[in-house]
Amino acid sequence: MRNNFFLITTILMVITSSLYSQDEGEALYTRAGFKFGGNYANITGDAEDTDARIRVHLGAVIEFPITRRFFIQAEVLYSAQGYTFDEAGEENKISLNYLALPVVAKVYFTDKFSLETGPQLATLANASESAEDTPDEFFDSFSNFDFSWGFGAGYKLESGLFFQVRYNLGLTNIVDIEGADIDNKNAVGQISVGYLFKTKNNRRQND
């Protein structure tokens, strides 16, 4: 995994250097906004016969320009995730709710279309199950920290309205039970819609 991380970082640095040399001197502006959308969440690993849950995410985003074609987008999201499984003939819905911090590199191949990738750090805010009243031990059985890597694409209109699809591949074990040899990871597909507000300089430039 470490070798893959260094490979991805090197590729992004080469792309950044190339695009910067092409776009140096252009006026670029940081834009902030919000996004929300749906999660198609499940887990992978040792767990068997789990089913996905359709849940939601929402939060704030800020887009930093590096060049006209290369941007960094940082986000602060509430991300509702989890999975379901059959327990004694009844469906048990597991809710895992995270505060997530994605940092995504965006390469615009046209003025509107981008490919995106980057890490996501998340902390577990709440864990519950539908089968019974959730004891404190249930929350404690999950790791407080989750690390994943996102891959996706985006489409941004000149108005600031944007759409994104992303898949977050979990890289760390979400199970934290002492002595248990269980390795499960989050796997989350996302569809988002959002809006980036224009800065004062942005508006003056477009008038």
N, C-alpha and C positions, 0 to 999 in steps of 0.2 A: 504493500500500500504506500509506503514511503517513496519508493521509486516512481510510482504513478503520480504522486503529488508533485514531486520535483519536475517530472516531465510536463505536467499540465502547467505548472508555474513558468517553466522555461518557454513553452509555446506562447503563453499570454504575454510574456515580456518581449518576445520577438515581434508579436503582432502589434503591441503598443509602440515599440520603437519605430516600426515601419510606418504606422499610421501617423505618428507624431511628426515625422519628417515630411509627410505629405501635407499636413493641415496646420503647420506651425504659423502662428500669427492671426488665426481666425478668432473672432469674438465668440466665446462660449459661456454658458450660464448654468449654474446649479439650479435645479428645480425640485421642489418638495411637493408631496401630495399624499394620496391614500390609495389603498387597494382592498378588495374583498373578493371572496369567491368560494368555490367548493373544494373539499378534500375527498379523495377516494383512498381511504386509509386501510392498511392491513399490516401484518407483520410477516417476516420471513425467518427461516432458521429451523429450530428444533420443534416448534409448534406445528401440529398437524391438524388439518381439517378446519382451519380458521377461514372466516369469510370477511370481506371488506365492509367498512362502514362509510356512508356518505355523510360528511360533516362539513364544517366551515372554517375559514380563516379570514382575518381582517387585521388591518393595522396601517402604519405610516411608512412612507418610502421617501427616499431622497436620492436623486440622480446627479452624480458628479461627472462632468465632462473631462476627459483626458485629451481627446482630439475630437474632430467632427464625427469620426466613425467608432470611437472607443469610449465607453462610459463605465463607471462603477455605480451600481445601485445597492444601497444599504437599506435594510428594512427592519422594522420592529413589529412582529406579528403575534397575535393570539392564534394558535393553531390547534383546533380540536381534532384529535386523531383517535386511534383505537382499533378494535377488531371485534368479531363475534365468534362464538363457538357453541357447540351443542353440549349441554351439561344435563345429564339424566333426562334427556328428551325435551329439554327446554332451551331456548336460545338465551345465552348470557351475553349481554352487550358490555364490552369493556371500553371505558372512556379514559383516554389519556390526553390531557390538555396541557399544552406547552406554551411558554413564552419563547419565541424563536427569533434569532438574529441572523438572517441570511445576508451575505455580502457577495454580490453577483457581478461578474465581468460581462459586459454586453458589447458585442461587435455588430455594428450596423452595416449590413451589406448593401442596403439601400437606405434612403432617408427615413423609411418607416419600419423595415423588417430587420430584426436582430436575432442572433443566436446567443445564448446565455449559459454561463456555468459558474459555479462557485460554492464555497462551504456554507454550512448553516450550523450554528451553535444553538442549543435549546436547553431550557431548564424545565423540569416537570412541575407544573403548578397544582395539578389535581389528578387523582386517579380514583375511579369508582367502577362498580359493576352493577348490573340491573338485577341479578339473581337474588340478592339479599342486601340487607344493610351493610355498607362497606366498613369493615373494621380498620383501625389505624395500621394494622399489620399488612393490609392489602397495599396501601400506598407505599409502605416501606419495602415492599417486595420488588419495586421498580427503581431503576437508577434515577438519580436526580438530574443527570446530565445526558444529553444525546448529541451526537455529532453525525451529520449527514452531508452528502454532496449533491448539489442540484444540477440538473441538465434541462434546458428548455429553449423556448423561442418566444419572441415578443413582436407585437405590431403596434406602433405608436402613431397616432394622427397628429397633425400640426397643432390642433386645438389643445393637446395634452392628454386626451383620452387614450388609454392604452389597454391592450389585451395580452395576457401571458398564459402559456402552458408550461408546466414544469413537473419533473419527476425528481423527488428527493430520495436518494438511495442511502439508507441507514448504514453506518459504518461501525457503530458501537453497540454493545449488548445492553438491552434495556432492562434485563432481569438482574436484580440485586438480592439474591437469596443466599445466605451463607451456607456453603457446603453443597449447593445445587449446581450440577453440571448442565446448565441450560443456557443456550445462546440464541436469543431472538433479537431481531432488528426491525426498526420501523421501515415501512415502504409506503410512500405517499405520492399520489398523483394530484396535481392541482390545476384548476382552471380559474383565472383571475381576471377581473376588470378593475381599472383604476384611473386616476386622474392626476396629472402633474400640473400644478399651478404655474402660471407664467410669472417671472420676476419683473420688476419695474423696468429694467433694461431690456428684457425680452419684449415687453409690450411696446416700448418706444421704438425698438428696432423694426417691429412688424407694422407699425403705423404708416 
